[in-house]
């Protein structure tokens, strides 16, 4: 994660030093997730607000390098499943705040140069990002950081080779959008983005339950209650799972997505008027 941050910062300074067209801005939108607690599909009721800041560097009209810092929220809940879905009994849920630092390349499909008065271009993009995530669960009125309880027995005697997951992960954002010139160096962007991740634990759910005799002894009673919440759904009737009972699907990593609108200003452009490089008035 530290190496990624250093690479992003040094790349940004290097491009600025070579006199690239530079823009700064903000974006806002919504975020969601796909994983074990969403049945690998977006659940609209789990949509949250997302915000971020942008630095854009354009060496030519067809390529823009973007560096961003974003704050997003994702969540999932088995309660969203249909009444006849057997996974409702699992009764797990989570919520996680994500901080993301990304380095992305945009490809402007028909070219875009705000200094030349371009007014529109569709674009596609892809890149790499580092994130901090922390899945939490609400239990009896309090929020708990699930990674601290090793709810799937990571590192216990039952699963010594099942490593605890890290709050820091590498993800790969990609997507598409449209950008519009508003005049006076301002650009409006509208885009949708997906992130492929290298983890199946954005939601703290991936593999199997842990025998209660192991989890309670080695991690504590609260860890077991956070791991197995079927009894709550069944009105207090206890359900003890074994080490072979599936809790999630380890074959598919989790994803998260966002969509939003950005507004950027190209540094050095006159506010409210002026001439472009060809001597024509700015403003469209």
Secondary structure, DSSP 8 states (H G I E B T S, - for coil): -HHHHHHHHHHHHHHHHTT-EEEEEEEEEEEEEESTTTTTS--GGG-EEEEEEEEEEEEETTEEEEEEEEEEEEEEEGGGS-TT-GGGGG--EEEEEEEEEEEEEEEETT---GGGT--EEEEEEEEEEEEE---EEEETTEEEEGGGGTTT-TTSSS-TTS----SEEEEEEEEEEEEEEEETTEEEEEEEEEEEES-S-TTS--SB---HHHHHHHH-HHHHHHH--HHHHTTT------TTSBSS-TTS--EEEEEEEEEEEETT--TT--B-TTS-BS--
